[in-house]
């Protein structure tokens, strides 16, 4: 399946190059799925495909996502050889019991080995993904997670609240009563423990779920949140190019069959309307703690924020969910807790 995937990925690259020319890109993100499952030889071929069809000269950030249970020195060296300069590692928790309850294939010791291998391979920009609100997790165990992170000193940390997807083993265990999640108050305490402790350790929070050392924000993810174009390749990948949004099928078979027949694989097509553009601009921009600048909104849409959403900002300021100054608006601490309520006001 991997060979077939890479064959078809190259066909999709050829198709996009015909449409857009050889694009110059400033960020590359090889994401999941779990790209670290690829062998070193497959990683080499993936690098060849990317270099052949895109101009990588402007690239400042080239990220690989990885699962610690699938990494090796050879794979890490192959990632570096094809240009990767940033590694995102999914630790999720430093507690082996919690990792086991989530069905993760790694434990803390495996993660540590992979983290140090990545440093030896030359990765000087590592992001670690964490989760909170896990079954059986307490605020004290989150404190231990953060102690562990501070000791490791990665350049970037993401921390997300657990989401239970439908038709998963976790959902079944919840339904059967064999699993108990922390209540909402405890989950919020965990989030604010991350905010307080990481700030004390010198990490800057720049987005609802993301912290970095100064100058080490995820440039690629900021592209999404700041409403810039991006091109996605592969099954389930989505793109936004020149106000045109399109998305590929999730199925490897359907995606590959279209490409091998010489057709574009996208099955989702949408020309983004101005109201939809405004809504996306607001709820992605407000995820950033810098918030939204009035001048940037006017430059993008040709009208003021108050003209586009009469009375909405004032209402949210009065409720304590937004703060406003001469430059723009941003979420308050209460707004961070109730962000979805804020975003819905702009939809």
VOBA-1610 file (N, C-alpha, C; in pm, whole numbers, padded with zeros to 5 digits, always signed):
BEGIN
Unk+00081-00121+00000Unk+00000+00000+00000Unk+00085+00127+00000Unk+00202+00120+00065Unk+00287+00240+00071Unk+00340+00275-00068Unk+00384+00174-00144Unk+00431+00200-00280Unk+00320+00259-00367Unk+00200+00203-00353Unk+00086+00254-00429Unk+00056+00399-00389Unk+00061+00425-00260Unk+00036+00561-00211Unk+00137+00659-00271Unk+00264+00625-00268Unk+00367+00715-00320Unk+00355+00733-00472Unk+00321+00624-00544Unk+00298+00636-00689Unk+00189+00739-00717Unk+00080+00730-00642Unk-00034+00819-00666Unk-00009+00959-00613Unk+00068+00969-00507Unk+00105+01102-00457Unk+00183+01178-00564Unk+00272+01106-00634Unk+00347+01171-00741Unk+00255+01213-00855Unk+00156+01130-00888Unk+00058+01167-00990Unk-00018+01293-00950Unk-00053+01303-00821Unk-00125+01423-00776Unk-00035+01546-00781Unk+00092+01529-00747Unk+00187+01641-00758Unk+00198+01690-00903Unk+00204+01596-00996Unk+00210+01632-01139Unk+00085+01710-01178Unk-00031+01663-01134Unk-00158+01730-01164Unk-00158+01873-01111Unk-00116+01892-00987Unk-00117+02026-00927Unk-00014+02116-00995Unk+00099+02058-01037Unk+00200+02138-01106Unk+00146+02187-01240Unk+00067+02104-01308Unk+00006+02149-01433Unk-00090+02265-01410Unk-00162+02261-01297Unk-00260+02366-01269Unk-00195+02496-01223Unk-00097+02486-01134Unk-00044+02604-01067Unk+00099+02640-01107Unk+00163+02555-01190Unk+00305+02573-01213Unk+00383+02515-01095Unk+00514+02530-01099Unk+00597+02478-00990Unk+00593+02578-00875Unk+00509+02549-00776Unk+00487+02643-00667Unk+00609+02656-00578Unk+00638+02779-00537Unk+00737+02804-00433Unk+00665+02798-00299Unk+00717+02719-00208Unk+00651+02702-00078Unk+00746+02743+00034Unk+00687+02798+00141Unk+00772+02839+00253Unk+00760+02745+00373Unk+00657+02658+00374Unk+00649+02555+00478Unk+00602+02424+00416Unk+00650+02315+00473Unk+00605+02180+00436Unk+00567+02110+00565Unk+00453+02041+00563Unk+00409+01965+00681Unk+00366+01827+00636Unk+00441+01726+00677Unk+00408+01587+00645Unk+00335+01532+00767Unk+00202+01518+00753Unk+00122+01491+00872Unk+00036+01368+00859Unk-00041+01343+00963Unk-00096+01213+00984Unk-00242+01194+00957Unk-00272+01066+00974Unk-00187+00948+00979Unk-00056+00957+01055Unk+00026+00861+01026Unk+00155+00847+01094Unk+00265+00830+00990Unk+00319+00942+00937Unk+00421+00930+00832Unk+00548+00862+00879Unk+00572+00857+01011Unk+00692+00789+01060Unk+00681+00637+01047Unk+00566+00586+01002Unk+00556+00443+00969Unk+00635+00408+00843Unk+00661+00507+00757Unk+00734+00481+00633Unk+00876+00435+00662Unk+00929+00346+00578Unk+01069+00304+00590Unk+01161+00416+00544Unk+01289+00402+00572Unk+01386+00502+00526Unk+01384+00515+00375Unk+01371+00402+00305Unk+01368+00405+00159Unk+01245+00479+00108Unk+01132+00456+00172Unk+01010+00527+00132Unk+01019+00676+00165Unk+01082+00707+00275Unk+01100+00849+00310Unk+01189+00918+00206Unk+01292+00848+00161Unk+01379+00905+00057Unk+01298+00934-00069Unk+01212+00840-00105Unk+01132+00861-00226Unk+01033+00977-00206Unk+00974+00985-00088Unk+00883+01096-00059Unk+00955+01229-00076Unk+01077+01239-00026Unk+01156+01361-00042Unk+01182+01394-00188Unk+01213+01291-00266Unk+01237+01311-00410Unk+01112+01366-00478Unk+00995+01311-00443Unk+00870+01356-00503Unk+00845+01504-00471Unk+00863+01540-00345Unk+00837+01679-00305Unk+00933+01774-00376Unk+01061+01738-00377Unk+01162+01827-00440Unk+01141+01840-00589Unk+01091+01734-00653Unk+01076+01734-00798Unk+00965+01827-00846Unk+00864+01849-00762Unk+00745+01919-00810Unk+00718+02052-00739Unk+00801+02087-00642Unk+00785+02214-00572Unk+00920+02280-00554Unk+00920+02412-00556Unk+01041+02489-00529Unk+01053+02506-00378Unk+01149+02437-00318Unk+01166+02440-00173Unk+01267+02543-00126Unk+01320+02624-00219Unk+01421+02723-00180Unk+01373+02816-00068Unk+01244+02861-00069Unk+01200+02953+00036Unk+01165+02885+00169Unk+01173+02751+00176Unk+01124+02681+00295Unk+01202+02722+00421Unk+01128+02763+00522Unk+01187+02794+00653Unk+01151+02687+00756Unk+01044+02613+00731Unk+00999+02512+00827Unk+00947+02390+00753Unk+01004+02274+00784Unk+00968+02148+00719Unk+00947+02047+00831Unk+00820+02018+00860Unk+00784+01938+00977Unk+00742+01797+00938Unk+00784+01700+01018Unk+00731+01564+01013Unk+00657+01536+01143Unk+00535+01486+01132Unk+00467+01430+01249Unk+00520+01289+01272Unk+00517+01246+01398Unk+00570+01113+01427Unk+00504+01053+01550Unk+00498+00922+01549Unk+00457+00846+01666Unk+00584+00783+01723Unk+00614+00808+01850Unk+00741+00757+01906Unk+00761+00608+01888Unk+00654+00531+01883Unk+00670+00386+01868Unk+00713+00343+01730Unk+00725+00437+01635Unk+00758+00401+01497Unk+00888+00464+01448Unk+00961+00532+01535Unk+01082+00602+01492Unk+01207+00515+01509Unk+01309+00548+01430Unk+01441+00485+01442Unk+01544+00589+01399Unk+01670+00562+01430Unk+01777+00653+01388Unk+01782+00667+01237Unk+01766+00555+01165Unk+01769+00560+01018Unk+01657+00648+00964Unk+01537+00632+01018Unk+01425+00714+00970Unk+01448+00862+01000Unk+01495+00892+01119Unk+01521+01032+01155Unk+01628+01093+01065Unk+01731+01016+01035Unk+01835+01065+00944Unk+01780+01085+00803Unk+01689+00998+00760Unk+01627+01015+00628Unk+01541+01140+00624Unk+01466+01165+00730Unk+01386+01289+00737Unk+01475+01411+00725Unk+01586+01410+00797Unk+01679+01524+00791Unk+01737+01537+00650Unk+01767+01424+00587Unk+01831+01426+00455Unk+01739+01487+00350Unk+01607+01470+00366Unk+01516+01526+00264Unk+01475+01668+00298Unk+01530+01724+00406Unk+01509+01865+00435Unk+01429+01897+00560Unk+01381+01796+00632Unk+01303+01824+00752Unk+01389+01890+00859Unk+01337+01998+00918Unk+01410+02067+01025Unk+01327+02080+01152Unk+01208+02018+01152Unk+01120+02025+01270Unk+01050+01891+01283Unk+01040+01842+01407Unk+00976+01713+01433Unk+00865+01733+01535Unk+00747+01682+01505Unk+00635+01686+01598Unk+00614+01545+01652Unk+00623+01531+01784Unk+00618+01399+01847Unk+00494+01389+01936Unk+00416+01283+01919Unk+00294+01265+01996Unk+00319+01187+02124Unk+00358+01256+02231Unk+00376+01190+02360Unk+00241+01163+02426Unk+00155+01264+02434Unk+00020+01261+02492Unk+00021+01260+02645Unk+00102+01174+02706Unk+00111+01169+02852Unk+00243+01104+02890Unk+00297+01142+03006Unk+00419+01077+03055Unk+00387+00961+03149Unk+00259+00932+03166Unk+00213+00826+03256Unk+00185+00700+03172Unk+00259+00594+03197Unk+00245+00471+03118Unk+00106+00411+03127Unk+00042+00421+03245Unk-00094+00366+03259Unk-00192+00440+03169Unk-00181+00572+03166Unk-00271+00651+03081Unk-00244+00621+02934Unk-00117+00609+02897Unk-00085+00576+02758Unk-00146+00442+02718Unk-00139+00347+02807Unk-00196+00215+02780Unk-00348+00224+02764Unk-00413+00305+02849Unk-00559+00318+02841Unk-00602+00383+02711Unk-00513+00463+02650Unk-00543+00527+02523Unk-00511+00437+02402Unk-00451+00322+02430Unk-00415+00231+02321Unk-00290+00273+02247Unk-00204+00354+02311Unk-00080+00398+02246Unk+00021+00285+02243Unk+00102+00283+02136Unk+00198+00172+02121Unk+00333+00205+02185Unk+00348+00327+02240Unk+00473+00364+02305Unk+00451+00381+02455Unk+00562+00375+02529Unk+00560+00413+02669Unk+00659+00527+02688Unk+00672+00573+02812Unk+00758+00690+02840Unk+00903+00663+02801Unk+00953+00543+02832Unk+01093+00511+02801Unk+01117+00513+02650Unk+01022+00457+02573Unk+01036+00458+02427Unk+01038+00601+02375Unk+00948+00683+02429Unk+00946+00823+02387Unk+01081+00891+02414Unk+01134+00873+02534Unk+01262+00936+02569Unk+01372+00894+02473Unk+01378+00764+02442Unk+01480+00716+02349Unk+01467+00785+02213Unk+01343+00797+02165Unk+01320+00859+02034Unk+01350+01008+02037Unk+01316+01073+02147Unk+01343+01217+02161Unk+01494+01243+02153Unk+01571+01164+02226Unk+01717+01185+02226Unk+01778+01144+02091Unk+01722+01041+02025Unk+01767+01006+01890Unk+01744+01123+01794Unk+01630+01189+01810Unk+01599+01303+01723Unk+01698+01416+01744Unk+01734+01440+01868Unk+01836+01543+01895Unk+01969+01506+01830Unk+02007+01379+01841Unk+02133+01334+01782Unk+02130+01343+01629Unk+02010+01327+01571Unk+01996+01337+01426Unk+02000+01481+01377Unk+01998+01576+01469Unk+02010+01717+01431Unk+01883+01798+01438Unk+01775+01740+01493Unk+01651+01817+01508Unk+01665+01912+01627Unk+01676+02041+01596Unk+01685+02141+01702Unk+01555+02219+01718Unk+01450+02167+01657Unk+01316+02225+01671Unk+01218+02109+01684Unk+01184+02075+01808Unk+01096+01962+01836Unk+00971+02012+01907Unk+00857+01966+01859Unk+00729+01996+01922Unk+00675+01868+01984Unk+00620+01879+02105Unk+00562+01763+02172Unk+00412+01788+02190Unk+00331+01690+02145Unk+00186+01696+02161Unk+00145+01626+02290Unk+00062+01695+02368Unk+00010+01640+02494Unk-00142+01642+02492Unk-00202+01560+02579Unk-00347+01559+02597Unk-00380+01571+02744Unk-00494+01633+02773Unk-00543+01637+02911Unk-00693+01608+02910Unk-00747+01585+03031Unk-00885+01539+03038Unk-00897+01391+03007Unk-00787+01317+03031Unk-00783+01173+02999Unk-00853+01092+03109Unk-00900+00972+03076Unk-00965+00887+03177Unk-00872+00862+03296Unk-00919+00894+03415Unk-00840+00871+03535Unk-00734+00976+03562Unk-00722+01075+03477Unk-00619+01177+03495Unk-00662+01278+03603Unk-00563+01329+03676Unk-00588+01430+03779Unk-00503+01553+03750Unk-00533+01662+03819Unk-00452+01782+03805Unk-00308+01753+03848Unk-00292+01668+03950Unk-00157+01634+03997Unk-00078+01559+03890Unk-00145+01471+03815Unk-00072+01399+03709Unk-00037+01493+03594Unk-00121+01593+03569Unk-00087+01695+03469Unk+00035+01775+03515Unk+00042+01806+03644Unk+00161+01874+03698Unk+00286+01791+03670Unk+00277+01659+03687Unk+00393+01573+03660Unk+00427+01572+03512Unk+00325+01573+03426Unk+00350+01584+03282Unk+00430+01709+03250Unk+00389+01820+03310Unk+00454+01948+03280Unk+00596+01950+03336Unk+00616+01893+03456Unk+00753+01880+03510Unk+00841+01807+03408Unk+00787+01702+03351Unk+00861+01620+03255Unk+00894+01701+03130Unk+00796+01775+03080Unk+00819+01858+02961Unk+00926+01963+02986Unk+00919+02028+03100Unk+01015+02134+03130Unk+01156+02076+03138Unk+01167+01955+03192Unk+01298+01888+03199Unk+01350+01856+03058Unk+01262+01813+02968Unk+01304+01782+02831Unk+01339+01907+02752Unk+01269+02017+02778Unk+01293+02147+02714Unk+01275+02144+02562Unk+01161+02096+02510Unk+01135+02108+02367Unk+01114+02254+02328Unk+01120+02281+02199Unk+01100+02419+02153Unk+00953+02456+02144Unk+00864+02357+02138Unk+00723+02384+02116Unk+00640+02277+02186Unk+00526+02318+02241Unk+00436+02225+02311Unk+00293+02254+02267Unk+00220+02147+02232Unk+00076+02157+02207Unk+00005+02073+02311Unk-00104+02126+02367Unk-00181+02052+02467Unk-00329+02065+02435Unk-00392+01950+02411Unk-00531+01946+02368Unk-00616+01867+02466Unk-00739+01910+02484Unk-00835+01834+02563Unk-00879+01711+02484Unk-00892+01599+02552Unk-00933+01474+02487Unk-01070+01489+02423Unk-01080+01448+02298Unk-01208+01441+02229Unk-01240+01293+02203Unk-01358+01250+02242Unk-01399+01111+02220Unk-01468+01100+02085Unk-01404+01032+01992Unk-01464+01014+01860Unk-01568+00901+01864Unk-01673+00912+01781Unk-01773+00806+01777Unk-01716+00675+01723Unk-01775+00566+01768Unk-01738+00431+01720Unk-01592+00397+01747Unk-01541+00442+01860Unk-01405+00407+01901Unk-01413+00325+02029Unk-01306+00250+02061Unk-01307+00173+02187Unk-01331+00261+02310Unk-01277+00384+02309Unk-01298+00472+02424Unk-01446+00506+02442Unk-01515+00532+02329Unk-01658+00563+02340Unk-01735+00442+02395Unk-01699+00324+02347Unk-01766+00202+02394Unk-01744+00183+02544Unk-01621+00208+02591Unk-01592+00193+02733Unk-01667+00295+02817Unk-01682+00418+02764Unk-01761+00520+02834Unk-01906+00477+02844Unk-01960+00428+02733Unk-02100+00385+02731Unk-02124+00269+02828Unk-02025+00183+02843Unk-02038+00067+02931Unk-02011+00102+03078Unk-01964+00225+03103Unk-01936+00267+03239Unk-01804+00218+03293Unk-01718+00163+03206Unk-01589+00112+03253Unk-01480+00219+03247Unk-01518+00339+03208Unk-01424+00449+03192Unk-01487+00576+03247Unk-01410+00652+03323Unk-01461+00778+03379Unk-01368+00892+03340Unk-01425+00998+03283Unk-01347+01115+03246Unk-01352+01219+03357Unk-01248+01302+03368Unk-01253+01413+03464Unk-01372+01504+03433Unk-01430+01566+03537Unk-01541+01656+03512Unk-01491+01786+03450Unk-01585+01870+03408Unk-01550+01991+03334Unk-01461+02084+03416Unk-01489+02095+03545Unk-01410+02183+03630Unk-01265+02135+03640Unk-01247+02004+03657Unk-01111+01949+03664Unk-01038+01968+03531Unk-01109+01948+03420Unk-01047+01965+03288Unk-01000+02109+03268Unk-01080+02205+03314Unk-01039+02347+03303Unk-00920+02375+03392Unk-00916+02315+03510Unk-00800+02332+03598Unk-00673+02279+03531Unk-00686+02167+03460Unk-00571+02111+03389Unk-00521+02210+03283Unk-00614+02268+03209Unk-00576+02365+03105Unk-00503+02485+03166Unk-00558+02538+03275Unk-00495+02654+03336Unk-00365+02618+03407Unk-00349+02493+03445Unk-00219+02449+03497Unk-00114+02455+03387Unk-00151+02410+03266Unk-00059+02424+03153Unk-00025+02571+03130Unk-00124+02657+03127Unk-00100+02799+03100Unk-00005+02859+03204Unk-00031+02834+03332Unk+00049+02893+03439Unk+00191+02837+03440Unk+00204+02705+03437Unk+00336+02644+03451Unk+00425+02672+03330Unk+00369+02664+03209Unk+00451+02686+03091Unk+00494+02833+03081Unk+00408+02924+03122Unk+00448+03066+03125Unk+00564+03086+03222Unk+00555+03022+03338Unk+00664+03034+03436Unk+00795+02977+03382Unk+00785+02878+03293Unk+00904+02814+03237Unk+00957+02886+03112Unk+00893+02998+03075Unk+00944+03077+02963Unk+00882+03048+02829Unk+00775+02964+02827Unk+00705+02937+02702Unk+00598+03044+02679Unk+00584+03087+02556Unk+00486+03189+02519Unk+00364+03122+02457Unk+00247+03145+02514Unk+00125+03092+02454Unk+00084+03185+02340Unk+00072+03130+02219Unk+00037+03214+02104Unk-00094+03171+02040Unk-00149+03057+02084Unk-00275+03007+02030Unk-00342+02928+02142Unk-00471+02902+02130Unk-00545+02841+02240Unk-00474+02718+02296Unk-00417+02635+02209Unk-00360+02507+02253Unk-00210+02496+02230Unk-00141+02609+02201Unk-00001+02600+02159Unk+00089+02701+02230Unk+00207+02650+02269Unk+00308+02731+02337Unk+00443+02709+02267Unk+00529+02810+02271Unk+00662+02792+02210Unk+00765+02876+02283Unk+00891+02840+02262Unk+01000+02928+02299Unk+00992+03052+02208Unk+01047+03165+02252Unk+01043+03285+02167Unk+01098+03256+02027Unk+01022+03294+01925Unk+01065+03276+01786Unk+01044+03137+01730Unk+00978+03048+01804Unk+00964+02909+01760Unk+00819+02868+01738Unk+00732+02961+01706Unk+00594+02926+01672Unk+00592+02830+01552Unk+00484+02757+01538Unk+00466+02673+01420Unk+00424+02762+01304Unk+00518+02792+01216Unk+00489+02880+01103Unk+00381+02822+01014Unk+00382+02691+00997Unk+00284+02626+00910Unk+00143+02641+00966Unk+00125+02613+01095Unk-00008+02623+01153Unk-00057+02767+01158Unk+00034+02861+01179Unk-00006+03002+01177Unk-00062+03038+01039Unk-00010+02973+00936Unk-00065+02996+00800Unk-00215+02965+00797Unk-00257+02855+00858Unk-00401+02824+00862Unk-00477+02931+00939Unk-00426+02964+01058Unk-00499+03055+01146Unk-00501+03198+01093Unk-00405+03232+01008Unk-00401+03367+00951Unk-00456+03371+00810Unk-00531+03267+00770Unk-00611+03272+00648Unk-00527+03282+00521Unk-00416+03207+00517Unk-00334+03206+00397Unk-00356+03077+00319Unk-00324+03080+00191Unk-00344+02962+00105Unk-00258+02844+00151Unk-00309+02723+00128Unk-00232+02602+00153Unk-00279+02494+00057Unk-00188+02405+00022Unk-00217+02296-00071Unk-00198+02164+00001Unk-00304+02082+00004Unk-00296+01951+00068Unk-00292+01840-00037Unk-00208+01739-00014Unk-00191+01627-00106Unk-00210+01496-00032Unk-00280+01401-00097Unk-00299+01271-00036Unk-00444+01250+00005Unk-00480+01125+00044Unk-00617+01097+00088Unk-00656+01185+00206Unk-00779+01237+00202Unk-00837+01319+00309Unk-00774+01458+00320Unk-00681+01493+00231Unk-00617+01625+00238Unk-00710+01732+00184Unk-00709+01849+00247Unk-00789+01963+00204Unk-00699+02079+00169Unk-00750+02168+00082Unk-00670+02280+00030Unk-00755+02406+00026Unk-00686+02518+00033Unk-00747+02649+00008Unk-00653+02724-00085Unk-00695+02743-00208Unk-00613+02809-00308Unk-00695+02915-00380Unk-00658+03043-00363Unk-00722+03153-00434Unk-00874+03153-00413Unk-00915+03141-00286Unk-01056+03142-00245Unk-01133+03018-00293Unk-01062+02918-00343Unk-01125+02794-00387Unk-01083+02684-00290Unk-01182+02618-00230Unk-01155+02513-00134Unk-01189+02377-00197Unk-01099+02281-00181Unk-01127+02148-00232Unk-01066+02044-00139Unk-01125+01924-00142Unk-01081+01820-00051Unk-01084+01683-00116Unk-00988+01600-00082Unk-00976+01465-00138Unk-01056+01364-00057Unk-01096+01253-00120Unk-01166+01147-00046Unk-01075+01084+00059Unk-01136+01035+00167Unk-01057+00969+00272Unk-01003+00834+00225Unk-01077+00768+00138Unk-01041+00633+00095Unk-00919+00633+00004Unk-00819+00553+00039Unk-00702+00536-00046Unk-00742+00483-00183Unk-00838+00390-00186Unk-00880+00330-00313Unk-00944+00433-00405Unk-01038+00511-00352Unk-01109+00609-00436Unk-01012+00717-00484Unk-00927+00762-00395Unk-00826+00865-00430Unk-00732+00814-00538Unk-00680+00693-00520Unk-00581+00639-00614Unk-00645+00604-00749Unk-00768+00552-00747Unk-00835+00518-00873Unk-00854+00642-00960Unk-00893+00754-00899Unk-00911+00877-00976Unk-00780+00921-01040Unk-00671+00916-00966Unk-00541+00960-01018Unk-00491+00868-01127Unk-00507+00738-01107Unk-00459+00643-01209Unk-00542+00651-01337Unk-00665+00705-01325Unk-00748+00725-01443Unk-00723+00862-01506Unk-00630+00937-01448Unk-00596+01068-01504Unk-00688+01180-01461Unk-00767+01157-01355Unk-00860+01260-01307Unk-00809+01322-01178Unk-00853+01445-01153Unk-00828+01506-01023Unk-00906+01431-00916Unk-00848+01411-00797Unk-00914+01327-00697Unk-01016+01400-00610Unk-01017+01534-00613Unk-01100+01608-00517Unk-01248+01576-00535Unk-01317+01558-00421Unk-01461+01533-00424Unk-01538+01645-00354Unk-01467+01733-00283Unk-01529+01849-00218Unk-01482+01972-00294Unk-01576+02053-00342Unk-01541+02174-00417Unk-01625+02289-00364Unk-01562+02402-00338Unk-01638+02517-00289Unk-01561+02645-00322Unk-01628+02738-00388Unk-01573+02872-00400Unk-01616+02947-00274Unk-01521+02992-00196Unk-01553+03050-00066Unk-01624+03184-00083Unk-01742+03196-00025Unk-01818+03321-00031Unk-01759+03422+00068Unk-01791+03548+00049Unk-01740+03651+00142Unk-01791+03628+00284Unk-01921+03596+00306Unk-01963+03568+00444Unk-01888+03450+00507Unk-01867+03343+00428Unk-01791+03230+00483Unk-01646+03267+00510Unk-01588+03346+00421Unk-01451+03392+00440Unk-01441+03472+00569Unk-01536+03564+00590Unk-01534+03645+00712Unk-01544+03558+00836Unk-01636+03461+00834Unk-01653+03373+00950Unk-01524+03297+00981Unk-01464+03238+00878Unk-01340+03163+00899Unk-01228+03255+00949Unk-01222+03374+00891Unk-01120+03472+00932Unk-01133+03502+01080Unk-01257+03514+01128Unk-01279+03548+01268Unk-01247+03432+01361Unk-01302+03312+01331Unk-01283+03208+01432Unk-01147+03141+01425Unk-01076+03150+01313Unk-00937+03102+01315Unk-00846+03210+01373Unk-00870+03337+01335Unk-00787+03446+01386Unk-00797+03462+01536Unk-00916+03442+01592Unk-00934+03458+01737Unk-00874+03341+01815Unk-00840+03231+01747Unk-00765+03125+01817Unk-00627+03175+01859Unk-00573+03269+01782Unk-00442+03326+01813Unk-00458+03426+01929Unk-00368+03420+02026Unk-00381+03511+02140Unk-00354+03656+02102Unk-00286+03678+01988Unk-00270+03815+01937Unk-00404+03873+01892Unk-00498+03785+01859Unk-00629+03829+01816Unk-00631+03881+01674Unk-00728+03967+01645Unk-00751+04020+01510Unk-00731+04170+01510Unk-00654+04216+01413Unk-00625+04359+01400Unk-00730+04425+01312Unk-00779+04542+01355Unk-00882+04613+01279Unk-00832+04648+01138Unk-00709+04693+01128Unk-00656+04732+00997Unk-00650+04614+00901Unk-00610+04497+00953Unk-00600+04378+00868Unk-00737+04335+00819Unk-00837+04343+00906Unk-00973+04306+00865Unk-01021+04399+00753Unk-01000+04529+00771Unk-01045+04624+00669Unk-00970+04603+00538Unk-00841+04575+00548Unk-00760+04553+00427Unk-00808+04428+00352Unk-00853+04327+00426Unk-00898+04202+00364Unk-01037+04213+00303Unk-01127+04284+00373Unk-01269+04281+00332Unk-01324+04416+00285Unk-01247+04523+00299Unk-01294+04653+00250Unk-01398+04719+00337Unk-01415+04671+00459Unk-01507+04734+00553Unk-01453+04712+00694Unk-01509+04783+00791Unk-01462+04766+00928Unk-01527+04643+00990Unk-01466+04596+01097Unk-01520+04482+01170Unk-01659+04514+01225Unk-01677+04636+01275Unk-01808+04674+01330Unk-01914+04687+01222Unk-01872+04724+01101Unk-01968+04729+00991Unk-02010+04588+00948Unk-01915+04496+00952Unk-01945+04358+00911Unk-02030+04286+01015Unk-02006+04315+01143Unk-02077+04248+01252Unk-02129+04353+01351Unk-02234+04427+01314Unk-02281+04538+01398Unk-02320+04490+01539Unk-02260+04552+01638Unk-02295+04525+01777Unk-02238+04398+01837Unk-02183+04309+01755Unk-02138+04179+01806Unk-02017+04194+01898Unk-01919+04271+01854Unk-01798+04288+01935Unk-01832+04352+02069Unk-01913+04460+02066Unk-01950+04528+02191Unk-02020+04432+02286Unk-02109+04349+02233Unk-02181+04251+02317Unk-02083+04155+02384Unk-01986+04105+02307Unk-01889+04009+02361Unk-01793+04075+02460Unk-01761+04203+02436Unk-01679+04277+02532Unk-01756+04293+02663Unk-01884+04330+02653Unk-01968+04348+02773Unk-01979+04218+02853Unk-01979+04105+02784Unk-01989+03975+02853Unk-01854+03929+02906Unk-01749+04005+02881Unk-01616+03970+02931Unk-01545+03864+02851Unk-01594+03837+02729Unk-01535+03731+02647Unk-01428+03783+02551Unk-01436+03910+02514Unk-01336+03975+02429Unk-01283+04100+02498Unk-01157+04132+02472Unk-01104+04263+02509Unk-01078+04340+02381Unk-01088+04471+02390Unk-01076+04555+02272Unk-00986+04673+02305Unk-00894+04706+02213Unk-00815+04829+02225Unk-00814+04898+02089Unk-00726+04995+02072Unk-00725+05072+01947Unk-00685+04987+01828Unk-00608+04880+01853Unk-00555+04800+01741Unk-00647+04687+01700Unk-00717+04625+01796Unk-00798+04510+01759Unk-00866+04444+01877Unk-00904+04317+01859Unk-00973+04241+01962Unk-00902+04109+01985Unk-00922+04054+02105Unk-00865+03923+02137Unk-00947+03859+02247Unk-00936+03728+02263Unk-01008+03657+02368Unk-00953+03693+02506Unk-01042+03708+02603Unk-01002+03719+02743Unk-00981+03578+02798Unk-00941+03568+02926Unk-00930+03435+02988Unk-01064+03364+02986Unk-01172+03436+03018Unk-01305+03376+03012Unk-01339+03336+02868Unk-01297+03420+02773Unk-01319+03389+02631Unk-01247+03263+02587Unk-01129+03238+02644Unk-01058+03114+02612Unk-01138+02993+02658Unk-01203+03004+02775Unk-01285+02894+02825Unk-01408+02872+02740Unk-01464+02980+02686Unk-01592+02974+02614Unk-01573+03013+02468Unk-01458+02973+02411Unk-01421+03018+02276Unk-01527+02981+02172Unk-01583+02861+02183Unk-01681+02820+02082Unk-01804+02912+02083Unk-01841+02960+02202Unk-01954+03055+02209Unk-01919+03184+02136Unk-01794+03228+02151Unk-01749+03349+02081Unk-01751+03326+01930Unk-01694+03214+01885Unk-01684+03188+01742Unk-01823+03183+01678Unk-01921+03125+01749Unk-02055+03111+01690Unk-02119+03246+01660Unk-02077+03350+01731Unk-02133+03483+01706Unk-02094+03537+01569Unk-01991+03479+01509Unk-01941+03528+01381Unk-01976+03433+01266Unk-02053+03328+01294Unk-02087+03232+01189Unk-02220+03273+01125
//
